[in-house]
Amino acid sequence: MQKTITTILALVSLGAGFFLYQYMQKPKPVTTAAKPAVKKSVSVLNQQRIDFSLPDMQGQQRKFSEWDGKVVLLNFWATWCPPCRKEIPAFIELQRDYGGKGFQVIGVAIDEMDAITDFTDGLGLNYPILIGNTAALKISNQYGNRFGQLPYSLIIDKQGIIRYIGKGELSYEAIEKEIQPLLK
């Protein structure tokens, strides 16, 4: 138990330090009285998906483009994130119910392999989990997750266009509502 708490605190500290470092490295915008700086929200909704490559749980490198032509639920998660853990059974059901209709769940874990293996053992996982750690944080950021929120999910249509962004825990019904029109 103590090791788990220490690991969680270390990961949270690492994540906070990473984002603080990134923030400190960005140049501050120069403003003038005539033209104040305007903050723009980074939105990837209705944008083309970004290709990336990460190893799966068997250690094989997988390219995201291998699922082109399918409706994809791309889910960024971690074993130390309670809402992430809670939504995984719904993803397993969705993969079971819609996998034969052109739907694919892809999990991207921001975690260590041992923790992922321990957590997923016995779950009946029926979709690929890609292992990313800090690389997954960067990919998540490229997909619009500027603050590293978990869980963070996207639904991408058959043409590779991002059609939905889910911040926080998602239910079977919420995802089903979004993917059904895309599967037609």
C-alpha positions in Angstrom: 0.0 0.0 0.0 2.8 2.4 0.9 4.6 1.6 -2.4 1.4 2.4 -4.3 0.9 5.7 -2.5 4.5 6.6 -3.1 4.2 5.7 -6.8 1.1 7.7 -7.2 2.7 10.7 -5.5 5.8 10.3 -7.6 3.7 10.2 -10.9 1.6 13.2 -9.9 4.8 15.2 -9.0 6.4 14.1 -12.2 3.4 15.2 -14.2 3.2 18.6 -12.4 6.9 19.2 -12.8 6.7 18.3 -16.5 3.9 20.8 -17.1 5.5 23.5 -15.1 8.7 23.0 -17.0 6.8 23.2 -20.3 5.0 26.3 -19.2 8.3 28.0 -18.1 9.9 27.2 -21.5 7.2 28.9 -23.6 8.0 32.5 -24.5 5.6 35.0 -23.0 3.6 37.0 -25.6 4.5 40.6 -26.1 1.6 42.9 -25.8 1.1 46.5 -26.8 -1.7 48.9 -25.8 -3.0 48.8 -29.4 -3.0 45.0 -29.7 -3.6 43.0 -26.6 -2.6 39.4 -26.7 -5.5 37.0 -27.2 -5.5 33.5 -25.8 -6.8 31.0 -28.3 -8.2 27.7 -27.2 -6.6 24.7 -28.8 -9.4 22.7 -30.3 -8.9 19.6 -32.5 -12.6 19.0 -33.0 -13.3 18.5 -36.7 -9.6 18.3 -37.4 -7.7 15.4 -39.0 -6.3 13.0 -36.5 -2.5 12.9 -35.9 -0.6 9.8 -36.6 1.7 8.4 -33.9 3.5 5.2 -33.0 3.8 3.5 -29.5 4.5 0.0 -28.3 1.6 -2.2 -27.2 1.5 -4.5 -24.2 3.4 -7.2 -26.1 6.2 -4.7 -26.9 5.3 -4.4 -30.6 5.4 -0.9 -32.1 1.9 0.0 -33.4 1.0 2.9 -35.7 -2.3 4.6 -35.1 -2.8 4.6 -38.9 -3.3 0.8 -38.8 -6.9 1.5 -37.7 -7.7 3.9 -40.6 -11.1 3.3 -42.0 -12.6 2.5 -38.6 -14.5 4.6 -36.1 -12.0 4.9 -33.3 -12.4 5.7 -29.6 -8.9 6.9 -28.6 -8.7 6.9 -24.8 -5.8 8.4 -22.7 -5.8 6.9 -19.2 -3.7 5.7 -16.3 -4.1 3.0 -13.7 -3.8 5.5 -10.8 -6.8 7.5 -12.2 -10.1 6.2 -10.6 -12.5 7.5 -13.4 -10.2 5.9 -16.0 -10.4 2.6 -14.2 -14.2 2.9 -13.9 -14.9 3.4 -17.6 -12.8 0.5 -19.0 -15.5 -2.1 -18.5 -17.8 0.0 -20.7 -15.1 0.2 -23.4 -14.8 -3.6 -23.3 -18.5 -3.9 -23.8 -18.5 -1.3 -26.7 -15.7 -3.2 -28.4 -17.6 -6.4 -28.0 -20.9 -4.9 -29.3 -19.6 -2.7 -32.1 -16.1 -4.2 -33.1 -17.7 -6.2 -35.9 -19.3 -3.1 -37.3 -16.2 -1.1 -37.9 -15.5 0.3 -34.4 -12.2 0.1 -32.5 -11.2 1.2 -29.0 -7.6 2.1 -28.5 -6.3 2.7 -25.0 -3.1 4.8 -24.5 -1.8 4.3 -21.0 0.3 7.0 -19.3 1.8 4.5 -16.9 4.4 1.9 -16.3 4.1 -1.6 -18.0 4.0 -3.4 -14.6 1.1 -1.3 -13.3 -0.8 -1.8 -16.6 -0.3 -5.5 -16.6 -1.3 -5.9 -13.0 -4.5 -3.8 -13.5 -5.6 -5.4 -16.8 -4.9 -9.0 -15.8 -8.3 -10.7 -15.6 -10.3 -7.8 -17.1 -10.9 -9.6 -20.4 -9.5 -6.7 -22.3 -10.5 -7.0 -26.0 -8.8 -3.9 -27.4 -5.2 -2.8 -27.7 -3.5 -0.8 -25.0 -0.5 1.3 -26.2 2.1 2.2 -23.6 3.3 5.8 -23.7 4.3 7.3 -20.3 5.6 10.9 -21.1 5.4 10.3 -24.8 1.7 9.7 -24.4 1.4 13.0 -22.5 2.9 14.8 -25.5 0.5 12.9 -27.9 -2.4 13.7 -25.7 -1.4 17.4 -25.8 -1.2 17.3 -29.6 -4.8 16.0 -29.5 -5.9 19.1 -27.5 -5.4 17.9 -23.9 -3.4 21.0 -22.9 -3.5 20.3 -19.2 -3.0 16.5 -19.1 -6.6 15.7 -17.9 -7.4 12.1 -17.5 -9.3 10.3 -18.7 -9.3 12.1 -22.1 -11.0 10.5 -25.1 -11.6 11.3 -28.7 -13.9 9.7 -31.2 -12.5 9.7 -34.7 -14.6 8.9 -37.8 -13.7 6.6 -40.7 -12.0 9.4 -42.6 -9.8 10.3 -39.6 -11.7 13.4 -38.5 -12.0 14.0 -34.8 -15.8 14.2 -34.1 -16.0 14.1 -30.3 -13.8 15.0 -27.3 -14.7 13.6 -23.9 -13.0 15.0 -20.8 -13.6 12.9 -17.8 -15.3 9.6 -17.3 -17.5 8.4 -20.2 -20.4 5.9 -20.1 -21.4 3.2 -22.6 -24.5 5.2 -23.5 -22.7 8.4 -24.1 -20.2 6.8 -26.5 -22.8 4.7 -28.2 -24.8 7.8 -29.0 -21.7 9.4 -30.6 -20.5 6.4 -32.6 -23.8 5.0 -34.0 -24.2 7.8 -36.7 -20.6 7.4 -37.6 -20.8 3.6 -38.2 -23.6 4.0 -40.9 
